[in-house]
Amino acid sequence: MNVIETSDLRKVYAETVAVDGLGLAVGRGEVFGFLGPNGAGKTTTVKMLLGLVRPTSGEARVLGYAPGDARAMVKVGFLPEHFNFHSWLTAAGLLEVHGKLYGMPPERRRQRIPQLLERVGLAGDADRRIAAFSKGMSQRIGLAQALLNEPELVFLDEPTSGLDPVGRSEVRDLIRELSREGVTVFLNSHLLSEVEVTCHRVAIIKKGKLVRIGTQEELTGSAVEVDLRAGGLTAELKAGLSRWARVIEDDGQRMTLAVEDEDRLPEIARWLTEGGARLYALSPRRLSLEELFMRAIREES
């Protein structure tokens, strides 16, 4: 069973289309990256999945129920990008309040809260007031409250915001642990390098529409970019490259080519050398998620 399913999901505010015909299917235990530029409809989508906003049309199911259904929400955790917890509470006190809101029995709260504080690196700050927390510490307690109810599905919006490299690495490890435990993580982050090493699949949306979805390998296929450096590149030689590649950049002796398959590289090298060019480098590289993201956004403009 998919943990999240949407079909032709649409949300219109006045004359503004925030989400337009969105179709998603997210499986159990999957770390799913949800990406898009500012104003793309990411926040509106998450609010619809949480039952905080009603869709204009279309359907959505979360853990088999309609969004907002208490039977689903009791199994969902959420860390919003902008949160403001009660600053007068301690770290343990905040989790105690949220545990009561979830209806967790007292004995379970006594066990779960110290475990979570340890897991997010705040065991030594259990009795410290949140008002004294740094941005990174606030982010950690936010993660703890999102995991308090042992959720089957967690929505994380910019979970590494304010964290140093060590903290970001710890959050990556935590997300991987959750996935291994069968928890589904719906992740939104502007740090695409973090998404790249964490997510099983990613979806890219722009202006409310889904423009790409899949694993990074599926999104790029077998295509690679090739950095070419050579001397003596005549106009004829450059034109002949079109048989195997598409020229992305050309500044004379340096070119960037898009090639469908690395197996084409020996043919390209042969064409250039037999044509009299002095080949210095022919270096293939896979697209990073950031490059893929920027290309998808540009192509859909």
N, C-alpha and C positions, 0 to 999 in steps of 0.2 A: 504494500500500500504506500502511495506517495504521501508524504507528510504535508506538503503544500501542493494544491492544484488550483490553477485559475484558467478560465476560459473566456476570451473576449472581454476581459475586465476593462471597464471604462469609467472615468470620473471627469465630470465637467463642472467647473466653477464659473457661473455666469456665462461668459463667452470664451473662457479659457479651457482648453482641453489639457488636463494634467496627466491623465493616463489614457492611452488609446489602444484598445483591443489587445491587452496583454494576456499572453498565454504562457504559463509556467508549470513545470512539474518538478518537484524537488523530493528526492528519495530519503529514506531513513538513514541516518548516520552520515549524510553528505554535508560537506562544507561548501556552501554555495555563495559565490561572490556576486553582488548586485551593484553594478557600476554605471555611472553616467555623470555628465557634467552637472553643475548647479542648475536647478530648475528642470531637470529631466523627468521628474515624477517619482523619484526613489522614495522620498518621505511619504508622499501620498499613498504609494503602493503599500508600504509597511503599515500605515495607519488603517488602510482597508483590511489588510490581513489580520490586524489586531482587533478589528471591530470598532475602531475609534471613528472611522469615517465610512459612510454608506456609499457603495458604488452607484453610479448613475445607471449602469447596465452591466450585464455579464455575471459570471458566477465565480465563487471562490470557496475552497474547502481547506480547512486547517485541522490536521489530525482527524480528518473524517467528518468534521462538523462545520457549520457555518461560522465565519469569523465572529468573535465576540461571545460565542456559546460558552457558558461556564464550564462545560465538560471538556472543552479544548483549552480554555484559558488557564485552568488550574495546572496544566502541563506545559505552559509556555513561560519563558523568561524573556526579559526585554531590558536592554541597556540603550537608552536614547543618546543621541549625540550631545544634546544640551540638557543636563539634569541639575537639579538644585535640591539636594537633600536637606533635611532639618539640621541646621548647623549646630544646634545645642545638644544634639544626641551624640553619644559615643558610637564608635564603630559597631560594638556588640549591641548597643541599644537600638541602633537603626535596624540591624538584622532581626532583633527581637520583635520590633514593631511589625516588620514585614512578615515575619513568621506567623504572628498572630493573625494578620490580614489573610494569610493563606490558609488559616485554620490548622496549622501544624500543632500537634500535641506538645505540651511543655517538655516532656522527656526527649522528644525528637529534636526540639529547638536546642536543648542543652547539649545534645550530641553534634548537631549539624553546624551550629554557628562557629564553635572553635575549629572544626574541620575546615570550613570555608575560609576563615581568616588565615589559617595556616596555608591553605592552597593559593591564596592571592598575595601572600607575603606581608600580612598585617597582624600576625599573631601577637607581636609585641606592642601593638597599638590598639588592642581591643577596648581599653578604657579611655582612650584619647578622644577628645571631642572633634567632630568633623570640621568645626570652624578652624582648627589648627592644621588641617590637612593641606598638603601641597596638591597641585593639580594631578600629579601622578598617583598620589595616595587616594585622592578622590575617585580617580578612574578605577583603582583597584577595589575600593569598597562598592563602586557601581557594578563591577563584574560579580562581586560576591552576592549582591542582592539579586542579580539576574539569574544566579544559579541556586539560590536558596531553596526553591521548591523542587529541586531535582528534576528539572524540566526535560521533556522529550524534544522540545524545539526551543532554540534560543535565537532571538534577534539581537545582533550586535551592531550598533551604529558608531563607527570610529572608535573601536575598543582600545586602540593603542595611543589615542590622543593624549599628549602630555607625558608619555612615558619615554624614558631614555632607552638606548639600544638594548640594555640588559632586560628592562621591563618588557619591551616589545618581543624579545625572544621568549620570555616566560609566557606571555600571552599566546604566542604561536604554539608553544608546547601544550598549553592548557587547551587550546582549540583542538589540537590533534588528539589529546586524551579524550575529550568529549566525543569526538567522532568515533574513536575506537570503542567507546562505551555505548555507541548507538544513538547518541544525541545528534540531532540535525542542527547545524549552525547556518543561519542566514546572515551573511556578513556584508556590511557596507563600509568601505574605507577608501580614502583618497590616496593612501600609501599603496600604490599598485604593486610595488616590489613585495609587500607583505601578502597581498592577495595572491600573487603569483606563486609563492612558496607554500601557501596554506590551503587554497581552495581546490576542490576536485573539479568543479565547473564554474564558469562565470557567465553572467548575462550582462549585456551592455544595452542601455536604453538611451534614447535621445528624443526630446520633445514628446515624452510619454509612450513612444513606440519601441518595441524590441527590435534591435538592429543586428545583434549577434548573440548566440548562446552556444555553449559547448565547452569541452576541455580546451586548453590552449592548443593542444595538438590538432584537435578537430577544427579549431578556428583558423589555424594557419595552414592546415593540410601538410603536404610535403614541401610547400614553398619555402624558399630561403632567400635571404638577401646576400649578395656577393659584393665584396669590396674589391674592385679591380684597379690595379696600378700598373701602367705600361707606358713605354715611350714609342713614338712613331705610329700613333693611332691615326690613321687616315679616315676621312669621311666615309670611304667605302667599307673599311673594316668596321667602323661603328654601326653603319647601316646594316651590315651583315649579321650583327649580333641579334637582330630582331628575330632570327630563326630560333633562337634558344632562350631569349631573355627580353625583359622590358627595362628600358633605361629609366631609372628614377632620378639620378643626379649625374651631371657631367661637367667637370671643371677643367677639361683638357686631358691631363694625364691620369686623373683619378675619376673613376666612375662607380656608381652604385647600381647594381642590376637586381631585378626581381626574377628569380629562376624557379620554374615549377618543380625541378628535381635536381638534386646534387649530381646525379648521373650525367647531367648535361655539361658539367664543368670540363671534363677532358676534351669534349668537342669544341668548347669555346676556346680553350688553351691552344688546341691544334689550329683552329681558324686564325687566331691572332699571330701565332709564331710563323705559320706558313705564309701569312700575308706580310711578314717582315716586321711585325711589332716586337719590341723588347719587353717581355712580360716579367714584371718584378713581383707582383703579388696577385693572387686570385683566392680570396679568403671568404668562405661561406660562413654565415651566422644565422641562427634562428631569431625570429622576431621576439622581443620581450613583450610582456603583457602591456607595458606602457606604450610601446610602439604600435602594437595591435589596436589598443584603445584609441590612440590619436588618429590612426588611419581610419578606423571605423567611424569615428565622429566626423572626420573630414569628408569621407565618401558619402555620408548620408546628409550632408549639408544641402 
